[in-house]
Structures are given as structure tokens and as C-alpha cells.
Amino acid sequence: RSGPGSEGGVPLVLHNGALVVDEGRVLRCRPLPRPSARDAIRIGRAAGAEPVLHCGSRGEGWLFVDAAARPGGLVAYYLARSRAEVRVVPDLLAAVDAEEPIQVMFGGVRGEMEALLPALVAELGAAARVERTVYPSTGVVLLDVLDASVGKAEALSFLQERWGIAPSETLAIGDNWNDREMLERSGLGFVMGNADPELLALGLASLPTNDEDGVAHAIEEHVLRA
């Protein structure tokens, strides 16, 4: 089932937990403070990375990019797939002031993003949280700058309390570093077999890969047969 009280709808936890939606209604939004958004954009640009600003506290899903930006690789593909939500603006920093930011995203080859990550963490400090998503097969990494209180584990706890579900009754599946806390705090937490080898090496329970129907395996074994 999709979740208590959803009446057939699918509850959604978006932006790494910054936005929680149920029955098409936003239950909670934790925007990224504007000073942190501006700092993240400045730090990323100084490192040669192209920032993408995510906005839309009511679930609009807008993606703001600077008119002078020349994003490539996965970021260009991501923007092309989200064409209807993309807003090209003359000044991304001005967009931060005009809109309510949810996150700032960077994407690129692993070496470049792994060099940017510590700079973001060091300069933003406790004012923001930086999550990374690693795609081993392509060598691409995404970095998401979020409000310091945001996380998938925290958002899951919010829904557990709302629905009266204990952590021990929760099954969670993920394939990346931004899933780690959620998997560790769930009664049953599984990492996909195609995840970053360094994540698999942490010893979390693992499933077959995406190509091997790992999610279906978990549901069959731990939900349908329970």
C-alpha cells in the first residue's frame, strides 16, 4: 500500500526530505536560507561548477539556471528532461532574492565534485547540509546544498510519527550516499547492489542490482511473505 491516509495516492519525500507531499498537498517544506543559497552559488562558481537553483515551496519544481551558464553532461541532460520546469534567468543571485530556494545543485565528473564538496562543507559550515549522489557506472556525482535540518531519515521519521508507524515496521531501500542515514534508521534498510562500492563496503544489507529487480526481491521477501 502507498501509505496510511493516502487513499490511493503516493506520498512523496522530495529534495532529500526538504519537501514532503501527501495526497497532492504539501505537508512540510524546509527551504534553504537565502544567505546559504547565495554562498553555495558563489563557492561553486569559484570552483568552475554550474549551479542549478531549485525553487517551489508548493511543489512547483522550478529549476533556475543563469543565462550565461553552459551546463554539460548529466546536468544538461537533467535540464533537458525537465524542460517545462526550467527557468533561464539573467542573474541567478537575483532569483535567490525573488524566489524561495529549496536547494542548490551541482553536477559533474567525480574528481571535480569531490574537490568541490569539502569547500562547500567548510565554508557553509553548520548553516547548510551537503548531500552527494554518486553514479559509479558513469563517474558522475551530484551535490545538493540544503537546509541544515533536512535529511531523508528525518523526513521518514516525520511520516512515521504522522502515520503511527514504528521504525521497526519500516523497510527502506536506497542506492546512494544521501540514503545512508535513512537506511541505518529503518527497521529493514537495504542498499542496492549497483550502489557505489564504497557505500556497499560499509556493511549495510544489500539487494540485487536494479537490472536484477532488487526492489522487487525486497518486497517479495520482506513484505509479501512477512
N, C-alpha and C positions, 0 to 999 in steps of 0.2 A: 504494500500500500504506500501511497505517497506521503502520508503523514497525518497525524491526528488533526482534525478540524479543517483539513484541506478540501474536503468534499470533492475529491477527484482531481483537484489542481495539484501542481507540483511546487512545493516550497523551494525557494531559491536562496542560496547564500552566494553573493556576488562580490567581486573586488576583494577577494581574500577575507571576506567577512565584514567589510565596511557597509554593505547594503544587504538587508535581509527582507525578502519578499514572500508573502503567503497569500494565496487566493487573489493574486494580482494587486495586492496592496502592500505598500512599503511599511514594514513593521518598525524598522530602525535604520537610520543612516548615521554613520560616523565620518564626516568629511575630513579631509586633510587640511589642517590650518593653513591659511594663505601664506604666512611667512615661511613655513616649511616647504610649501609648493614652489615658491619663488626661489628659495635656496637650492632646492633639488634641481630646478631648471638651470640655475647658474652653475652649479657644480658639474652637472652633466655636460653642458655646453663647453665648459673649460677643458673637459676631457675629450671633446670631439664627438660626443654622443648626441643623438637627436631625441629630444623629449616629446612624448605624447601625453597630453593632459586629458584625463578622464573626468567628466563632469556629469551632473544629472542626479540630484538627490531624490528625485521622484521616479528614478528608474529609466530616464531617457536614454542613457548610454551614449552620450555625446563624446566624440574624440576630437580634441582640438590640436591642430598642428600649425606651426609657423609657416607662413607663405614662402619664406626663404629656405625652409628645410628641404633636404634631399634625402629622405629616408630610403634605405635599401634593405635587401634581404628579407628576413621574416617580418620586420616592421612594415615594409612596403606591402607585403602580401597581406598582412593583418589589416592594414588600412583599406586595401582594395576589396577585401571581403566584407568590410564594414562601411562601404561607400556611403550608404544613406545616413549614417550617423556622424560622418567626418565633417568637421567644420574647419576650413582653412582661414586663418586669421593673420592680419598684418603684424601683430605683436602678441606673442604667447603670454608674456608677462601681464599685458593689459587684460587678456582673457581671464587670468587668475583673479584680477580685481573685479571683473564683471560677473563671473560665474562662481559657483561653489565647487571647489575641487574635491574629488574623491581620491584620486591617486595620480601620480606622475610615473610614467612607464618609460623604460629604456630597453632597447634590444640590440643584440649584435653578436659577433663571434665571441667564443668563450674567453679568450685571452683579454679582449678589450673590456668585457663586462666584469671579469674578475679583478681587473685593475681599478675599475670604477667603484665597485662595491665597497671596499674599505674607505675610500674617500667620502662616499655618501654617509656611511655609518659614523665616521669620525667627525665630520662637520655638522651633521644633523643631530647627532647625539641622542638624548632621551626625547627629543621633540617629535621624532618620527620613527617608524619601523620600516625596514627594507627587507622585502622578501625576494627570493630568487627562484626562477624556474629554469631547469637545465634540460636540454634535449640532446642526449648523448649521440644519437644517430646522425645529427646534423652539425653538432658542435656549436649550437646557438644557445644563448642564455637571455632570459628576460629578467629585469629588475623592476620591482614595483615599490614605490615610496608611498606609505600610508600613514594614517594617524597612529600614534604610538599604542593606542588601546586596541587596535584592530588585529584579528587573527582568526583563522578558521576554527581553532579549538575553542576560542571564546564565543564565537558565533554559534557553534554547536551546543555549548553549554547553555546559551540563551534559549535555544529551541528546546533543549531537553527540559529545562525548567518550565517553559511555557506549556509544553505538552505533558509534563509529569512523567518523563522517561528517565530512568537511571542510566548513568554512564555504562554500567554493566550490561544494559539491554541494547547497547548501540553498536552497530557494525559500521566501520568507516573504511573506505578504500581510496588510496591516492597513489600518485606516481611521481611526486616531486617534493623538493625541499619545503615548499610552502604548505605541504600536507603533514609534515612530520609531527608537530605538536598535536594535531587532531588525531592522528593515528595512535600516538602514545597515550592519549587520554580517553580513548574509546575502549569499551569492553572487548571488542574484537577489532583490531586495526591491522589492515593488510596493505602492503606496498606491492605495486605491480612489478612483474618480472622484468619489464623493459625499462625500469627506472634507472637513474644514474647509478653506476656500480658503487660509487662511494656511499650512496644512500642505502643500497642493499647491504653493504658491508656493516651497517650499524646493528644488524641482527633482528630487525623487525620481521614479523611473519610475512612471508611473500606468497604471491599468487603466480600462476602462469602469465605470460605476456598478453598484450592486447590482441595480437594475432592468434593467440591460443585461447581466447574467450575467458580471460582471467576473472572478469567481473561475474560472468555467468557461473563460473565454477564456485565462487564465494557464495553467491545467492543460493545455488543448489545445495551446497554442503552445509551452510550455516543458517539459512533461513527456511527454505522449503522442507528440509529434513530435520529441522530442530523440533 
